[in-house]
Amino acid sequence: VLSEAQVRRCLQVDACIAANRKALGSIRKDKITGAFVPTRIGLPYGPSSLSIVNGGSGVGGGGDSSNNNNNRGSSSSSSSISSSSNSVTQDWSLFKPAAFYPLPSSSPSTTTTSKSNDDVLMGMKVISMRAQNASSGKSTCPATILLLNAKTGEITAVLGATYLTAARTAAGSAIATELILRETMKRTLENCVPGNLDDDNDDDEDDDDSGGCTGTIPTGAALQVVVFGAGLQAEMHVRSLRHVMKDIGTITIVNRSIERAENLKGRLESLSPSIPTGAEEDENKSNNKNEEPSSSVSSSPREDDAGNGSSGCSGTIQCLSLSDTNAVQTAVQTADVIVTATNSSQPLFRGEWVKGGCHINGIGSYTGVMEEVDHRFVRERCKVIIDTVEAFEVGDLQGITEGSDNYLGLLGDVMQSGSDSGSEERDMFVGKEGGLDCTFYKAVGTAVQDIFTAQTTLENAIIMEIGTKVDI
């Protein structure tokens, strides 16, 4: 059994990103990958519970779920959370099972998703939405994950999953952002033409030393990041993006409550650059490996936290109130990467504020009536990537279908673009002006991410000898 604090200690950002590359890489449109996610079950709680139950709705659709098209589960009900008129205010408890069956290595459809072909993963996450929890200082989305021994069917681990859910969601956004920035840099370098190589006059002071390089994001430029929201999702997105983005200039946190934004700023600034996760073990304070840490951040980094990049304190941080429209507009106009991590039902910014070449990660909305990013902006200016097909149900993607010209595909397919047999080449590059000049990654989550991330956490806990053994 691993508590929330212990999960924090055992789940490093680099390991979380690696686990989610495998998890999201197993969600493909036309590839059998071994991922299996049955339709989740939802139990309503609140004013409309009786009417929903009497109407026969027992299945939660919409956000934080996934079905691999080749491996769909079945359900006796087609109703979903997003179909409820009270979808924003209605509380739910969701039961989300998933499994992963590694394919034989000789299969042409195999993707690298497990250490061994004998490693079958099985588990389930129970997550609830309880809006009133905020008033008592509790998480509004408490979550727990059960992992099973696939061979015996016995439960092998129970993990607190509130932090884990935020970490794996942020990992997906970091993977998508890295793909876009890498493609942008690749195109930038491809457009570089050696300047004046045939000019014998080396003394010409007017020679252009840039070599004629053009591109959306100049090489070595400090990138500007804007994050809407100040909760755990916002925190983990900043830390995960820091891990894949080497040059961050300013991180702007925008929130309705400036106090919450300032609190998040303080937490992020307290992180050492070499510590990619919070609540690390401080050996100088305790020799008890199961003792709960006294604070969320330790001054004692672990050697294996290094990895590529850093999720520590890179880039300056500023805070803005969402009501300060002029300041928010200025921040959005200069942003290279935007994250929306709120429960807003209305767009957080105007689409015309966004500059060409910007990449947006939308992760807060999960129903058809929630819309953090203006769907018209998405439809008219963005190339769209999604984590699962359920993302099409969300308000931000109104008017976007698999047949839309600006739809690039599932993140798992985009990750493998042109790299494996039969995979479609997907053009992720966008220009600076006109037409499709931005990219948008929309995520609603999948239980496959949960079990991969939980398994990684469990393996680290065993190595670190953290956790409580219980006979059931």
C-alpha positions as CSV (number, residue, x, y, z in Angstrom):
1,V,0.0,0.0,0.0
2,L,1.4,3.4,-1.0
3,S,0.0,6.6,0.4
4,E,-0.2,9.8,-1.7
5,A,3.0,11.1,0.0
6,Q,4.8,7.8,-0.7
7,V,3.7,7.9,-4.4
8,R,5.2,11.3,-4.7
9,R,8.5,10.0,-3.4
10,C,8.5,7.0,-5.8
11,L,7.3,8.7,-9.0
12,Q,10.0,10.8,-10.6
13,V,9.0,13.0,-13.5
14,D,11.4,11.4,-16.0
15,A,10.2,7.9,-15.1
16,C,6.6,9.1,-15.4
17,I,7.1,10.6,-18.8
18,A,8.8,7.3,-19.9
19,A,5.9,5.2,-18.7
20,N,3.4,7.4,-20.5
21,R,5.3,7.2,-23.8
22,K,4.6,3.5,-23.6
23,A,1.0,3.9,-22.4
24,L,0.0,6.6,-25.0
25,G,2.0,4.7,-27.7
26,S,-0.3,1.8,-27.1
27,I,-3.4,3.8,-28.1
28,R,-3.4,3.5,-31.9
29,K,-6.2,3.8,-34.5
30,D,-5.4,1.0,-36.8
31,K,-2.8,-1.0,-34.9
32,I,-3.4,-3.9,-32.5
33,T,-1.2,-3.0,-29.6
34,G,-2.4,-5.0,-26.6
35,A,-4.2,-2.2,-24.8
36,F,-7.7,-3.0,-23.6
37,V,-9.9,-0.4,-21.9
38,P,-13.5,-1.5,-21.2
39,T,-16.1,1.2,-20.9
40,R,-15.9,2.7,-17.5
41,I,-18.8,2.7,-15.0
42,G,-20.0,5.9,-13.4
43,L,-22.0,6.4,-10.2
44,P,-23.7,9.8,-9.9
45,Y,-23.9,11.7,-6.6
46,G,-25.8,15.0,-6.2
47,P,-29.1,16.6,-6.9
48,S,-29.7,14.8,-10.2
49,S,-28.6,11.4,-9.0
50,L,-32.1,9.9,-8.8
51,S,-33.2,11.2,-12.2
52,I,-30.0,9.8,-13.8
53,V,-30.3,6.4,-12.1
54,N,-34.0,6.2,-13.0
55,G,-33.0,7.0,-16.6
56,G,-30.8,4.0,-16.6
57,S,-27.4,5.8,-16.9
58,G,-24.7,3.7,-15.3
59,V,-21.8,4.4,-17.6
60,G,-19.5,7.4,-17.4
61,G,-18.2,8.7,-20.8
62,G,-16.4,11.9,-21.6
63,G,-13.3,12.9,-19.8
64,D,-10.4,10.9,-18.4
65,S,-11.3,7.7,-20.3
66,S,-10.1,5.8,-23.3
67,N,-11.0,3.0,-25.6
68,N,-8.5,1.6,-28.1
69,N,-10.5,1.3,-31.3
70,N,-9.3,-2.2,-31.8
71,N,-9.9,-3.3,-28.3
72,R,-13.1,-1.8,-27.1
73,G,-15.0,-3.1,-24.1
74,S,-18.8,-3.4,-24.2
75,S,-21.5,-1.8,-22.1
76,S,-25.3,-2.2,-21.8
77,S,-25.7,1.6,-21.7
78,S,-24.8,4.3,-24.1
79,S,-25.4,7.2,-21.7
80,S,-22.5,9.3,-20.6
81,I,-21.5,12.0,-18.3
82,S,-21.3,14.5,-21.1
83,S,-24.9,13.8,-22.0
84,S,-26.2,15.1,-18.6
85,S,-27.5,18.7,-18.6
86,N,-25.8,19.0,-15.2
87,S,-22.4,17.7,-16.4
88,V,-20.4,20.5,-14.9
89,T,-22.0,20.5,-11.4
90,Q,-23.0,16.8,-11.1
91,D,-20.6,14.8,-9.0
92,W,-19.5,11.3,-10.1
93,S,-17.5,8.4,-9.0
94,L,-15.9,6.5,-11.8
95,F,-14.5,3.0,-12.0
96,K,-12.0,2.6,-14.8
97,P,-10.4,-0.8,-15.5
98,A,-7.6,-1.4,-18.0
99,A,-5.2,-4.1,-19.1
100,F,-2.2,-4.4,-21.4
101,Y,-1.3,-7.6,-23.1
102,P,2.2,-7.4,-24.7
103,L,2.3,-8.7,-28.2
104,P,4.9,-11.3,-29.4
105,S,8.0,-9.5,-30.4
106,S,7.8,-11.1,-33.9
107,S,4.5,-9.4,-34.6
108,P,4.8,-6.6,-37.2
109,S,2.2,-4.6,-35.2
110,T,4.3,-4.6,-32.0
111,T,5.1,-1.4,-30.3
112,T,7.7,-1.2,-27.6
113,T,5.5,-1.1,-24.6
114,S,6.8,-3.6,-22.0
115,K,10.0,-5.0,-20.6
116,S,8.9,-8.6,-21.3
117,N,6.3,-10.4,-23.3
118,D,5.3,-12.0,-20.0
119,D,4.4,-8.7,-18.4
120,V,0.6,-8.4,-18.5
121,L,-0.7,-5.3,-16.7
122,M,-4.1,-5.2,-15.0
123,G,-5.6,-2.7,-12.8
124,M,-8.4,-0.2,-12.1
125,K,-8.6,3.4,-11.0
126,V,-11.5,4.7,-8.8
127,I,-11.7,8.5,-9.2
128,S,-14.4,10.8,-7.9
129,M,-15.4,14.4,-8.7
130,R,-16.6,16.2,-5.6
131,A,-16.7,20.0,-6.1
132,Q,-17.6,20.6,-2.4
133,N,-14.3,19.1,-1.3
134,A,-12.5,22.4,-2.0
135,S,-14.2,24.1,0.9
136,S,-12.7,21.6,3.3
137,G,-9.2,21.6,1.8
138,K,-9.6,18.2,0.2
139,S,-8.9,17.2,-3.3
140,T,-11.8,17.7,-5.7
141,C,-10.7,14.6,-7.6
142,P,-9.6,12.0,-5.1
143,A,-8.4,8.8,-6.7
144,T,-7.1,5.3,-5.9
145,I,-5.5,2.7,-8.1
146,L,-5.6,-1.1,-7.6
147,L,-3.0,-3.3,-9.4
148,L,-3.6,-7.0,-10.0
149,N,-1.4,-9.9,-10.4
150,A,-2.7,-11.0,-13.9
151,K,-1.7,-14.6,-13.3
152,T,-3.4,-15.2,-9.9
153,G,-6.0,-12.4,-10.0
154,E,-4.9,-11.2,-6.6
155,I,-4.5,-7.5,-5.8
156,T,-0.8,-6.7,-5.6
157,A,-0.9,-3.0,-4.7
158,V,-3.2,-0.1,-3.7
159,L,-1.9,3.3,-4.5
160,G,-3.1,6.8,-3.7
161,A,-3.6,8.2,-7.2
162,T,-4.5,11.9,-7.0
163,Y,-0.9,13.0,-7.5
164,L,-0.3,10.2,-9.9
165,T,-3.3,11.2,-12.1
166,A,-2.0,14.8,-12.4
167,A,1.6,13.6,-13.1
168,R,0.5,11.2,-15.9
169,T,-1.7,13.8,-17.5
170,A,1.1,16.3,-17.5
171,A,3.4,13.7,-18.9
172,G,1.2,13.3,-21.9
173,S,1.2,17.1,-22.5
174,A,5.0,17.1,-22.2
175,I,5.3,14.4,-24.8
176,A,3.0,16.2,-27.2
177,T,4.9,19.5,-26.6
178,E,8.2,17.9,-27.1
179,L,7.1,16.4,-30.4
180,I,5.9,19.7,-31.7
181,L,9.0,21.7,-30.6
182,R,11.2,19.0,-32.1
183,E,9.4,19.2,-35.4
184,T,9.6,23.0,-35.3
185,M,13.3,22.9,-34.6
186,K,13.9,20.3,-37.4
187,R,12.1,22.5,-39.9
188,T,14.0,25.5,-38.7
189,L,17.3,23.8,-39.3
190,E,16.2,22.4,-42.7
191,N,15.4,26.0,-43.7
192,C,18.9,27.2,-42.8
193,V,20.9,28.0,-45.9
194,P,24.6,28.7,-45.5
195,G,25.1,32.4,-46.0
196,N,27.3,33.7,-48.8
197,L,29.4,30.6,-49.1
198,D,30.3,31.4,-52.6
199,D,31.3,35.0,-51.8
200,D,35.0,35.5,-51.8
201,N,34.8,38.8,-50.0
202,D,35.1,37.6,-46.4
203,D,35.6,41.2,-45.2
204,D,32.0,42.2,-46.1
205,E,30.6,43.5,-42.8
206,D,27.1,43.2,-44.1
207,D,27.2,39.4,-44.4
208,D,24.3,37.7,-42.7
209,D,25.7,35.4,-40.0
210,S,22.3,33.8,-39.5
211,G,22.8,31.7,-42.6
212,G,19.3,32.6,-43.7
213,C,17.7,30.5,-41.0
214,T,13.9,30.9,-40.6
215,G,11.4,29.1,-38.5
216,T,8.6,29.4,-36.0
217,I,10.8,29.2,-32.9
218,P,14.4,30.5,-33.4
219,T,17.2,28.3,-32.2
220,G,18.2,29.1,-28.7
221,A,15.2,31.4,-28.1
222,A,13.8,31.5,-24.6
223,L,10.3,30.1,-24.8
224,Q,7.3,31.8,-23.1
225,V,4.9,29.5,-21.2
226,V,1.4,30.5,-20.0
227,V,-0.5,28.2,-17.6
228,F,-4.2,28.7,-16.8
229,G,-5.0,27.2,-13.4
230,A,-3.2,26.9,-10.1
231,G,-4.0,23.5,-8.9
232,L,-2.1,20.2,-8.9
233,Q,-2.5,19.8,-12.7
234,A,-1.0,23.2,-13.3
235,E,1.9,22.4,-11.0
236,M,2.7,19.1,-12.6
237,H,2.4,20.6,-16.1
238,V,5.0,23.3,-15.2
239,R,7.4,20.6,-13.8
240,S,6.9,18.2,-16.7
241,L,7.3,20.9,-19.4
242,R,10.5,22.0,-17.7
243,H,11.7,18.5,-18.1
244,V,11.4,18.6,-21.9
245,M,11.9,22.3,-22.7
246,K,15.5,23.4,-22.2
247,D,15.0,27.1,-22.7
248,I,12.1,28.7,-20.8
249,G,12.1,32.4,-20.4
250,T,9.0,33.3,-18.4
251,I,6.2,31.1,-16.9
252,T,3.0,33.0,-16.4
253,I,0.4,31.5,-14.1
254,V,-3.1,32.8,-14.7
255,N,-5.8,32.1,-12.2
256,R,-9.1,33.5,-10.8
257,S,-7.5,33.6,-7.4
258,I,-4.2,35.4,-7.4
259,E,-3.5,34.1,-4.0
260,R,-3.6,30.5,-5.3
261,A,-1.4,31.5,-8.2
262,E,1.1,33.0,-5.8
263,N,1.0,29.8,-3.7
264,L,1.8,27.7,-6.7
265,K,4.6,30.1,-7.7
266,G,6.1,29.6,-4.2
267,R,6.0,25.8,-4.4
268,L,7.6,25.8,-7.8
269,E,10.4,28.2,-6.8
270,S,11.2,26.1,-3.8
271,L,12.1,23.2,-6.0
272,S,15.8,22.6,-6.6
273,P,16.6,22.4,-10.3
274,S,17.8,18.9,-9.9
275,I,14.6,17.6,-8.2
276,P,12.0,16.6,-10.7
277,T,9.4,15.5,-8.2
278,G,8.1,16.7,-4.8
279,A,8.3,15.1,-1.4
280,E,11.6,13.3,-2.0
281,E,13.2,11.2,0.7
282,D,15.4,13.2,3.0
283,E,17.9,10.8,4.4
284,N,19.3,13.4,6.7
285,K,16.0,13.8,8.5
286,S,14.9,10.2,8.9
287,N,16.2,6.7,8.5
288,N,12.6,5.4,8.5
289,K,11.8,4.9,4.8
290,N,8.1,4.7,5.4
291,E,7.9,7.9,7.5
292,E,5.7,10.6,5.9
293,P,7.7,13.6,4.8
294,S,7.3,16.7,6.9
295,S,7.1,18.9,3.8
296,S,6.3,18.6,0.1
297,V,9.8,19.3,-1.0
298,S,13.2,18.0,0.2
299,S,16.6,19.7,0.0
300,S,18.2,16.3,-0.7
301,P,18.0,15.3,-4.4
302,R,18.2,11.7,-5.6
303,E,20.9,10.8,-8.0
304,D,18.5,9.0,-10.3
305,D,16.3,12.1,-10.7
306,A,18.8,13.7,-13.1
307,G,17.6,12.5,-16.5
308,N,17.3,14.8,-19.5
309,G,16.4,18.3,-18.7
310,S,15.1,19.5,-15.4
311,S,11.8,20.2,-13.8
312,G,13.3,22.4,-11.2
313,C,13.2,26.2,-11.1
314,S,14.1,27.2,-14.7
315,G,12.5,30.4,-16.0
316,T,11.1,33.2,-14.0
317,I,7.5,32.9,-12.8
318,Q,4.9,35.6,-12.7
319,C,1.3,35.5,-11.6
320,L,-1.8,37.2,-13.1
321,S,-5.4,37.4,-12.2
322,L,-7.8,36.1,-14.9
323,S,-9.8,39.3,-14.5
324,D,-6.8,41.4,-15.5
325,T,-7.7,41.1,-19.2
326,N,-5.0,43.4,-20.6
327,A,-2.2,41.6,-18.8
328,V,-3.6,38.2,-19.8
329,Q,-3.8,39.3,-23.4
330,T,-0.2,40.5,-23.4
331,A,0.9,37.1,-21.9
332,V,-1.0,35.1,-24.4
333,Q,0.2,37.2,-27.3
334,T,3.8,36.3,-26.5
335,A,3.3,32.6,-25.5
336,D,5.0,29.8,-27.3
337,V,3.2,27.2,-25.2
338,I,-0.1,27.5,-23.4
339,V,-1.6,25.1,-20.9
340,T,-5.3,25.2,-19.8
341,A,-5.9,23.2,-16.6
342,T,-9.2,24.5,-15.3
343,N,-12.8,23.4,-15.1
344,S,-14.0,26.4,-17.1
345,S,-17.1,26.2,-19.3
346,Q,-16.1,29.3,-21.3
347,P,-12.9,30.1,-23.3
348,L,-10.2,31.5,-21.1
349,F,-8.7,33.7,-23.8
350,R,-9.6,35.1,-27.2
351,G,-8.2,33.1,-30.2
352,E,-7.0,36.2,-32.0
353,W,-4.6,36.9,-29.1
354,V,-2.6,33.7,-29.9
355,K,0.5,34.2,-32.1
356,G,1.3,31.9,-35.0
357,G,3.5,28.9,-34.0
358,C,2.0,28.6,-30.5
359,H,1.2,25.1,-29.1
360,I,-1.7,24.6,-26.7
361,N,-2.2,21.7,-24.3
362,G,-5.9,21.5,-23.2
363,I,-6.5,19.1,-20.3
364,G,-9.1,20.7,-18.0
365,S,-12.4,20.2,-20.0
366,Y,-14.0,16.8,-20.2
367,T,-17.6,17.3,-21.2
368,G,-19.4,18.7,-24.2
369,V,-20.4,21.9,-22.3
370,M,-16.9,22.7,-21.1
371,E,-14.7,24.8,-23.4
372,E,-11.4,26.2,-22.1
373,V,-10.2,27.0,-25.6
374,D,-12.5,28.6,-28.2
375,H,-13.6,25.9,-30.5
376,R,-13.7,28.3,-33.5
377,F,-10.0,29.1,-32.9
378,V,-9.3,25.4,-32.8
379,R,-11.2,24.7,-35.9
380,E,-9.8,27.6,-38.0
381,R,-6.2,27.8,-36.8
382,C,-5.0,24.6,-35.1
383,K,-3.7,21.3,-36.1
384,V,-5.3,18.9,-33.6
385,I,-3.8,15.9,-31.8
386,I,-5.8,13.9,-29.2
387,D,-5.0,11.3,-26.6
388,T,-8.1,9.1,-27.2
389,V,-11.2,9.3,-29.5
390,E,-13.3,10.3,-26.5
391,A,-11.7,13.8,-26.7
392,F,-14.0,14.5,-29.7
393,E,-16.9,14.7,-27.2
394,V,-15.4,17.8,-25.5
395,G,-16.6,21.3,-26.1
396,D,-13.2,22.6,-27.3
397,L,-13.4,20.2,-30.3
398,Q,-16.8,21.1,-31.5
399,G,-16.9,20.6,-35.3
400,I,-13.7,18.5,-35.3
401,T,-13.9,14.9,-36.5
402,E,-11.6,12.2,-37.7
403,G,-12.3,13.5,-41.2
404,S,-11.3,17.1,-40.5
405,D,-8.5,18.5,-42.6
406,N,-6.8,19.9,-39.4
407,Y,-6.9,16.6,-37.4
408,L,-3.5,15.0,-37.2
409,G,-4.5,11.9,-35.2
410,L,-4.1,10.2,-31.9
411,L,-0.9,11.0,-30.0
412,G,0.1,7.4,-30.2
413,D,-0.1,7.5,-34.0
414,V,1.7,10.9,-34.2
415,M,4.5,9.6,-32.0
416,Q,5.1,6.8,-34.6
417,S,4.5,9.0,-37.6
418,G,6.4,7.4,-40.5
419,S,8.6,5.4,-38.2
420,D,6.9,2.0,-38.4
421,S,5.5,-0.1,-41.2
422,G,2.4,1.4,-42.7
423,S,2.2,4.3,-40.4
424,E,1.0,7.5,-42.0
425,E,3.3,10.5,-42.2
426,R,1.8,13.4,-40.3
427,D,2.9,17.0,-40.8
428,M,3.1,18.7,-37.4
429,F,4.8,21.8,-38.7
430,V,2.8,25.1,-38.7
431,G,3.7,28.4,-40.2
432,K,3.8,31.8,-38.4
433,E,1.0,33.5,-40.2
434,G,-2.3,32.5,-41.8
435,G,-4.2,29.2,-42.1
436,L,-3.3,26.5,-39.6
437,D,-0.6,28.3,-37.7
438,C,-1.0,26.7,-34.2
439,T,-1.2,23.2,-32.7
440,F,-3.6,21.9,-30.1
441,Y,-3.3,18.7,-28.0
442,K,-6.5,17.8,-26.3
443,A,-6.4,15.1,-23.5
444,V,-9.2,13.5,-21.5
445,G,-7.1,10.7,-20.1
446,T,-7.0,6.9,-20.3
447,A,-6.8,4.1,-17.7
448,V,-3.9,2.6,-19.6
449,Q,-1.9,5.6,-18.5
450,D,-2.9,4.9,-14.9
451,I,-1.8,1.3,-14.9
452,F,1.5,1.9,-16.6
453,T,2.3,4.8,-14.3
454,A,1.2,2.9,-11.2
455,Q,3.4,-0.1,-12.2
456,T,6.4,2.2,-12.6
457,T,5.6,3.7,-9.2
458,L,5.3,0.3,-7.6
459,E,8.6,-1.0,-9.0
460,N,10.4,2.1,-7.7
461,A,8.8,1.6,-4.3
462,I,10.0,-1.9,-4.1
463,I,13.6,-0.8,-4.9
464,M,13.4,2.1,-2.4
465,E,11.7,-0.2,0.2
466,I,8.8,2.2,0.6
467,G,5.3,1.2,1.4
468,T,3.3,-0.9,3.8
469,K,2.8,-4.7,3.3
470,V,-0.7,-5.8,4.2
471,D,-2.2,-9.4,4.2
472,I,-5.7,-9.3,2.8
